């Protein structure tokens, strides 16, 4: 039998590069969540983790302790439950398209999503562009809707993995956010507590992403797949580019309009490709298809035959939203003001910085700096040219949708700074950068 260590001993063990047992992590992190261990001791432990890392089993154990720290969704009464997580990016409206595609493929999406913060948007905010759509409902209705339609989506409960909320706030003020095991356990604790059997992760890489390099993104993806697999879930990750914004639109209503076009089979190539790839990966991970080419065909068919669009309509209506806007997306609120950013010289677009686009949307009022702030659904930025395309001096590169000029000057400055033009045609790199399973 091992003796119980006291908290300073646990900190010393991690400082010396040791690996904790599940019981030790329960004592430390479980104790912290219950208010029995103070911030200063956990701060010291977080820095020891930041400097010395964690083993694979240790990271999985930490994640389970965090996942079990609050409410856990019981989806056991549903068949083929699947979930998707994106590490976040600019113009990432993938969930709006992918979740109805998955429902149309006969899978069950009973999902919790977040609101946007800083330069990244959130699925809940985007869905609230449908007047009346409600992200809250009792659990029995959530399960019943998921069973009937194959798609139910609610805001993330405060009681989901509360250990993560507390630890994240502490990491934020102790310079310990950028630690691979801490990021992986933070994301996966919420996914495991959300209950789906199959989870596909879209791990973004590039200027607009949390992870800037492909190596870092691959390491994060591997750590998360490892955690999920050890917890008995089917988990796969796709590594995708987030150097430039996805699709053309960034901003809530504008992204919903683009998602609807994609569900009609008329979406931008990159967005359509990403959603098809992710849906195929879910089919494979869930054991619903064994042939990758056939999985892609089945996924792509849901965008051509109207089945995914029909699921979106049923889902919006079931949660109180005005589903007629799915047929008439032009009636969604889009801000009336227009301005353009033009190319300063002729050449090829070498780079359009995704982060600048995200910050420009924020400046126009389409995002929030702090939790709880109200946002303007109608403002945003349209990317008119993509990297690799030729432009003439004075040709528009971005169109801004603003309300009475609010934040316009700042948005224009941000966007102008993020355009790079070259005289040689840049090498195109694909959207899908790799896979981890
Ligand atoms: N997103 C999370 O949920 N947690 C992290 O630690 C980083 C990004």
Boltz pocket constraint, residues with backbone or C-beta under 6 A from the ligand:
constraints:
  - pocket:
      binder: B
      contacts: [[A, 87], [A, 168], [A, 177], [A, 182], [A, 183], [A, 184], [A, 186], [A, 187], [A, 210]]
      max_distance: 6.0
